[in-house]
Amino acid sequence: MTTLDLPLRYYWLPTPADIPGDEHNFAHHEKAFSIPTAQAAVVVVDAWDFHYLQSHFARTSEICRGKIAPVLAAARRAGVTVVHAPGDDVARRFPQWVRYAGETEFSAPAREEPDWPPREFRRREGRYAALAQPDSPAIEATHQQRAERMIDAAVAPEPDDFVVATGHQLHRLCRDRRIMYLFYCGFATNMCVPNKPYGMKEFASRGYHLTLLRDCTTAVEGHDTVDVQRGTQQAIRELEFGGTFTTTSDVFIRACRTAMAQEQATVEAPVAV
């Protein structure tokens, strides 16, 4: 069995017994892993070809072309499963999405109306309309483009890739293919990547081993963080706080190449007689 042999970074909150328990003493560390390629998958979250935030979209497009596309190519060659998780409405535009789709995806989910707070309050309608934040003019102006968005062409699914619409579908795929190690990339680091039903928090709660490719993602930044992408840095740190490992695209690609060399050496090894 070939393996992805690579160091993964983590952020260690505990400190050794001889070092004071102080936030100034927290630090990054690395741990070496050998992950079976057959039990690994790259999950690409919400890598869309459109975003109403032009500055954010400029970063995501560059990352798709320069970072994620080479990662996916290396993963495919090494035998690592590639999964696209672009959101329910986008996923359904690709023929691959029906693989591992079940009742959860084919039927409309039954939603029980909560009995509290009142419906009008929950929807910020009627006498409670003043509680809602104002609508964004930028979002309203691009409604049609948002409705027609697809996966970025630089990272478009290939025929043997998988496309999932829900977290249930991703879990079903992993269970059937015996996948336990998930390498996440995509957007945004502080929104969809951790919080979608197919995102990192949900799959951490399911017990999967998670690694974020930290140069294959970017956050939706604030006005006071965008120039240095401090929001992205903090989002990555918060995932590391929660037990996620991280690495870079270069490290992952090197591990894939080493795995391919392992496989080639096995094929070429002389047979004992």
For each residue, the residues with C-beta under 8 A, 3 or more apart:
1: 36 37 38
2: 36 37 38 78 79 259 260 262 263 266
3: 34 35 36 37 259 262
4: 33 34 35 36 37 40 78 80 252 255 256 258 259
5: 32 33 34 35 255 258 259
6: 32 33 35 247 251 252 254 255
7: 30 31 32 33 247 251
8: 30 31 32 33 211 245 246 247
9: 28 29 30 240 245 246 247
10: 28 29 30 31 240 243 244 245 246
11: 26 27 28 29 237 240 241
12: 15 26 27 28 29
13: 26 241
14: 21
15: 12 19 20 21 22 25 26
16: 19
17:
18:
19: 15 16 25
20: 15 25
21: 14 15 25
22: 15 25
23: 26
24:
25: 15 19 20 21 22
26: 11 12 13 15 23
27: 11 12
28: 9 10 11 12 240
29: 9 10 11 12
30: 7 8 9 10
31: 7 8 10 245
32: 5 6 7 8
33: 4 5 6 7 8
34: 3 4 5
35: 3 4 5 6 39 40 181 209
36: 1 2 3 4 39 40 181
37: 1 2 3 4 40 78 79 80 256 259
38: 1 2 79 178
39: 35 36 178 179 180 181
40: 4 35 36 37 80 81 179 181 182 183
41: 80 81 82 83 174 177 179 181 182 183
42: 71 72 75 80 81 82 83 182 183 184 185 213
43: 83 85 170 182 183 184 185 186 198
44: 47 68 72 82 83 84 85 86 151 155 185 186
45: 85 86 184 185 186 187 192 193 196 198 199
46: 85 86 87 186 187 188 192 193 196
47: 44 60 64 68 84 86 151 152 155 185 186 187
48: 51 60 86 90 149 150 151 152 187
49: 149 150 151 152 153
50: 57 142 145 146 148 149 150
51: 48 54 56 57 60
52: 57 136 138 139 141 142 145 146
53: 56 57 138 220
54: 51 57 58
55: 58 59 221 226
56: 51 53 59 60 187 188 218 220 221
57: 50 51 52 53 54 60 61
58: 54 55 61 62
59: 55 56 62 63 218
60: 47 48 51 56 57 63 64 152 187 218
61: 57 58 64 65 152 154
62: 58 59 65 66
63: 59 60 66 67 68 187 215 216 217 218
64: 47 60 61 67 68 69 152 154 155
65: 61 62 68 69 154
66: 62 63 69 70
67: 63 64 70 71 185 213 215 216 249
68: 44 47 63 64 65 71 72 154 155 185 186 213 216 249
69: 64 65 66 72 73 154 155
70: 66 67 73 74 249 253
71: 42 67 68 74 75 185 213 216 249 252 253
72: 42 44 68 69 75 76 82 155
73: 69 70 76 77
74: 70 71 77 78 252 253 256 257
75: 42 71 72 78 80 81 82 183 252 256
76: 72 73 79 80 82 158 160 161
77: 73 74 256 260
78: 2 4 37 74 75 256 257 259 260
79: 2 37 38 76 259 263
80: 4 37 40 41 42 75 76 183 256
81: 40 41 42 75 162 177 179
82: 41 42 44 72 75 76 157 158 160 161 162
83: 41 42 43 44 161 162 163 164 170 173
84: 44 47 91 94 96 151 155 157 161 162 163 164
85: 43 44 45 46 91 163 164 170 186 196 198
86: 44 45 46 47 48 90 91 150 151 163
87: 46 90 91 165 192 196
88: 91 92 105 165 166
89: 92 93 147
90: 48 86 87 93 94 149 150 151
91: 84 85 86 87 88 94 97 163 164 165
92: 88 89 97 165
93: 89 90 97 150
94: 84 90 91 97 151 157 163
95: 98
96: 84 99 157 159 161 162 163
97: 91 92 93 94 101 105 163 164 165
98: 95 101
99: 96 162 163 173
100: 162 164 169 172 173 176
101: 97 98 105 106 165 169
102: 105 106 168 169 172
103: 106 107
104: 107 109 166 168 169
105: 88 97 101 102 165 166 168 169
106: 101 102 103
107: 103 104
108:
109: 104
110:
111:
112:
113: 119
114: 117 122
115:
116:
117: 114 121 122
118: 121 122
119: 113 122 123
120: 123 125 126 127 128
121: 117 118 124 128 131
122: 114 117 118 119
123: 119 120 128
124: 121 128 129 131 132
125: 120 128 129
126: 120 129
127: 120
128: 120 121 123 124 125 131 132
129: 124 125 126 132
130:
131: 121 124 128
132: 124 128 129
133:
134:
135: 139 140
136: 52 139 140
137: 140 141
138: 52 53 141 142
139: 52 135 136 142 143 146
140: 135 136 137 143
141: 52 137 138
142: 50 52 138 139 145 146
143: 139 140 146 147
144: 147 148
145: 50 52 142 148 149
146: 50 52 139 142 143 149
147: 89 143 144
148: 50 144 145
149: 48 49 50 90 145 146
150: 48 49 50 86 90 93 153 156
151: 44 47 48 49 84 86 90 94 155 156 157
152: 47 48 49 60 61 64 155 156
153: 49 150 156
154: 61 64 65 68 69
155: 44 47 64 68 69 72 84 151 152
156: 150 151 152 153
157: 82 84 94 96 151 161 162 163
158: 76 82 161
159: 96
160: 76 82
161: 76 82 83 84 96 157 158
162: 81 82 83 84 96 99 100 157 173
163: 83 84 85 86 91 94 96 97 99 157
164: 83 84 85 91 97 100 169 170 173 198
165: 87 88 91 92 97 101 105 169
166: 88 104 105 169 170 197 198
167: 170 171 196 197 198 199 202 203
168: 102 104 105 171 172 197
169: 100 101 102 104 105 164 165 166 172 173 198
170: 43 83 85 164 166 167 173 174 198 203
171: 167 168 174 175 203 206
172: 100 102 168 169 175 176
173: 83 99 100 162 164 169 170 176 177 179
174: 41 170 171 177 178 179 180 182 208
175: 171 172 178
176: 100 172 173
177: 41 81 173 174
178: 38 39 174 175
179: 39 40 41 81 173 174 182
180: 39 174 208 209
181: 35 36 39 40 41 208 209 211
182: 40 41 42 43 174 179 203 208 209 210 211
183: 40 41 42 43 75 80 211 212 213 252
184: 42 43 45 193 199 200 210 211 212 213 217
185: 42 43 44 45 47 67 68 71 212 213 216 217
186: 43 44 45 46 47 68 85 192 193 216 217
187: 45 46 47 48 56 60 63 191 192 193 217 218
188: 46 56 191 192 193 217 218 219 220 235
189: 193 194 212 217 218 219 231 232 235 236 239
190: 193 194 219 220 231 232 234 235
191: 187 188 194 195 219 220
192: 45 46 87 186 187 188 195 196 199
193: 45 46 184 186 187 188 189 190 196 199 200 212 217 235
194: 189 190 191 199 200 201 235 238 239
195: 191 192 199 201
196: 45 46 85 87 167 192 193 199 202
197: 166 167 168 202
198: 43 45 85 164 166 167 169 170 202 203
199: 45 167 184 192 193 194 195 196 202 203
200: 184 193 194 203 204 210 212 239 244
201: 194 195 204 205 242
202: 167 196 197 198 199 205 206
203: 167 170 171 182 198 199 200 206 208 210
204: 200 201 207 208 210 242 243 244
205: 201 202
206: 171 202 203
207: 204
208: 174 180 181 182 203 204
209: 35 180 181 182 245
210: 182 184 200 203 204 243 244 245
211: 8 181 182 183 184 244 245 246 247
212: 183 184 185 189 193 200 217 236 239 244 245 246 247
213: 42 67 68 71 183 184 185 216 217 246 247 248 249 252
214: 217 236 246 247 248
215: 63 67 248 249
216: 63 67 68 71 185 186 213 249
217: 63 184 185 186 187 188 189 193 212 213 214 232 236
218: 56 59 60 63 187 188 189 221 229 232
219: 188 189 190 191 229 231 232 234 235
220: 53 56 188 190 191 231
221: 55 56 218 225 226 229 230 231 232
222: 225 226 231
223: 226
224:
225: 221 222 228 229 230 231
226: 55 221 222 223 229 231
227:
228: 225
229: 218 219 221 225 226 232 233
230: 221 225 233 234
231: 189 190 219 220 221 222 225 226 234 235
232: 189 190 217 218 219 221 229 235 236
233: 229 230 236 237
234: 190 219 230 231 237 238
235: 188 189 190 193 194 219 231 232 238 239
236: 189 212 214 217 232 233 239 240 246
237: 11 233 234 240 241
238: 194 234 235 241 242
239: 189 194 200 212 235 236 242 244 246
240: 9 10 11 28 236 237 243 244 245 246
241: 11 13 237 238
242: 201 204 238 239
243: 10 204 210 240
244: 10 200 204 210 211 212 239 240
245: 8 9 10 31 209 210 211 212 240
246: 8 9 10 211 212 213 214 236 239 240
247: 6 7 8 9 211 212 213 214 251 252
248: 213 214 215 251 252
249: 67 68 70 71 213 215 216 252 253
250: 253 254
251: 6 7 247 248 254 255
252: 4 6 71 74 75 183 213 247 248 249 255 256
253: 70 71 74 249 250 256 257
254: 6 250 251 257 258
255: 4 5 6 251 252 258 259
256: 4 37 74 75 77 78 80 252 253 259 260
257: 74 78 253 254 260 261
258: 4 5 254 255 261 262
259: 2 3 4 5 37 78 79 255 256 262 263
260: 2 77 78 256 257 263 264
261: 257 258 264 265
262: 2 3 258 259 265 266
263: 2 79 259 260 266 267
264: 260 261 267 268
265: 261 262 268 269
266: 2 262 263 269
267: 263 264
268: 264 265
269: 265 266
270:
271:
272:
273:
